[in-house]
Amino acid sequence: MTLSRRFLLLAPAGLALLSGTPSPAHASAESARAFVTELGKETVAVLQRSDPPPQKAAKMAEILRRGFDFQTIGRFVLGRYWNTASPQQREEYLKVFTEFVTKSYSRRIAEEANVNGFNITNLRDLGEGDFLVQTAITRPTGAPVSYEWRVRDSGGGMKIVDVVIEGVSLLVTQRSDFTSVAGQSGVDGLITNLRDKAAAIK
């Protein structure tokens, strides 16, 4: 199964809801391109190593922690329950959300094999400081895997706020699942659920 089929992803339109805080005026297509290029090269370098999957996963986790805006993504995924959560719940939720996503995706990415290249195929300015960077991961056999990275500079440098693979993006399915759990068990129940899932990932 390819990485594109293993990702937990959602419809691109949902990312319009991630808008809120205007990005700094200095955000540019060049900085978006440079940011994605660097992360892409780092990822390919990790996947091409002969290290066992756990070591690759540890390296990928570090890349994900640097590259993703987990606060923006986590707040979006929690939906309306973010507004009713206490400061302590928000802090703990973001902590376990980051741990769950980092462990889940780093392990899945580390299992990807037969990767031999990465290149940017297109870049679009979405306005308000957001850019959609289209890339392709090439393999020795088979068609390249198409990735689109929605990036934004919210004041601390470029960060990824969505990933779109083969036309399907990172957040809405998870938002539906997370808000369903929060609706049934509350934010504390969701936190416990995510903590248990993260602990189960070896």
N, C-alpha and C positions, 0 to 999 in steps of 0.2 A: 504494500500500500504506500502510495507516495505521501510526502509531507502535506501536500495540498488537501488530501482527503482526511488527514489525521487532525488537522487544526480544528479547534472549536471556534467557528466564525459566524458572521452575520451580514445583513444587508447594508450596503454602503450609505444609503440614505439616512440611517440612524445617526451618522456622525455629524450631521447638521446640528444635532442637539448638543454636541460637545462644545459648540461655540458659546461664548459668554464673556470671557475676558479678552479684550483686544490684544493682539500680539504686538510686540515692539516694532516700530517703524523700520528698524534696521534689518528685519528678517528679509532674506532675499533668496531667489532661486539658486544662486551660487552656493549659499551656505547650506541650503537643503540638499543640493546635489552632493556637496562635499561630505556632509554628515552621513547620508545613506551609503555613499561609496565606501566610506571608512568602515561602517558597521558591516556592510556586505563582504568586504575583503576579509575582515576579521572572522566572520562566520564561515566563509569558504575555507579559510586557513585551518580553522578548528576541525571542520568536517573532513578535510583531506589528511589529517594526521592519523597515525596508526594507533593512537591511544584507545584504550577500552572505553565503551560508552559512558561509564560513570565519570571518568576524567573529562571526556568531551562535554558531558552535561554540566559539570562544575564550571568549565570555561564559558559555556554558553550562558549559564546563569549570570555570570559577571557581565557579559555583554548586554543581556536583557535588562539588568538592573540599571545600567548606564544609559541604555537607549530608549526605554519606555517611560512615558509620563504616567506612572501608576496612579497618582492621585486623580488626574483628570479621567482616566479610564475607569478607575474604581468608583468614582462618584457617579459617572454616567451609568454604569452597570447596576448600581444600587437604586437608581431611579428616584421615585418620590420618597422612598424610605430614608434617603440621605437627609432630607429636611426634618424628619422627625427623630432622627438618631441623636443621642447626646454626644457631647464632645468626646467623652471617653469611648463610646461605642464607635464613633467614626475613626478614632485613632486605632483601636484594636482591629476594626474591620479592614482598614487599609493595610495594616501589618500582615494579617493573615491572607488577605487577597493577594498582596504582592508575593508572599511566600508560595501560595497555591499556584498562581500563574507562572511564576518563575520556575518552579520545580516541574510543573506539568509541561510547559513548552520547551524548556531546556532539554528535558529528557527526550521528548519527541524529536526535536531537531537533531540531537546527538545521534539518533538512530538512523538518520538519513545517510544513505551511502551513494557512491558513484556520482559525486558532484565534482565538476571540473572547471567551473567558471561562474562569473557574475558580471552583469553589465546593466547600465541604465539605458532603457529604450525610449523613455519619454518623461517629460516633467511638465506639470500644469500648475499654474498659479490659481488657487481657488479663492483668493481674496482674503482680506483680514488676517494676513500672515500665515495662512495655511497653504501647503503645497502637496500635491499628489505626485510621488515619484514612482514611475513604473520601471520595474526591473525584471530581469530574467535570470534564473539559475539554470545553467546548462549542465547536461550530463553526457557521458560518453555514448549512451544509447537512449533513444526516446526523445520526445519533444521537450524543449525547455519548460520549466515551471514559471508561470507568470506571477509576480508579486507586485502589489502597489502599496506604497507606504505613505500614509498621511502624516506629515510632520508639521510641527509648529514650534516657534520660539516664544515661550511664555515669560521670558525674562532671564532664564538660567541657561540659555543655549537651546539648540534644537533638540526636540524629543519626538518620539513616535506616539501618535494618539490613535492610530488604527492601522491594521494590516489587512489588505484585501488580496485574497488568493483565488485565482480563477473566477473573479467576479463576486466572491463572497467575503464579507468582512468580519472582523474580530469580536464585535460586541453584542449584537442584538439577541442572538440565541442565548448567550450567557445572561444578558439582562433579563430575558423572560424567565430563565431558570432561577436566577438569584431572587428576583422579586416574588416568584412563586413561593420559594422557601421562606423569605422574609414575611410574606403575607400569612403563611400558616404558622410559623414558629417565632416570628419577630426577628429583629436584627441580631439579638443574642443567639437565637437558634441558627441563623445563617452563619454567624461567626464560628459557632461550634461545628457546623457542617463543613465549612471550609478548612478549619483546623484539622478535622479528622481526615479529609481528603488529602490535604498536604502531607500529613503524617504517613499516609498509606503509600505515597509515592517514594519508591526506593531508588 
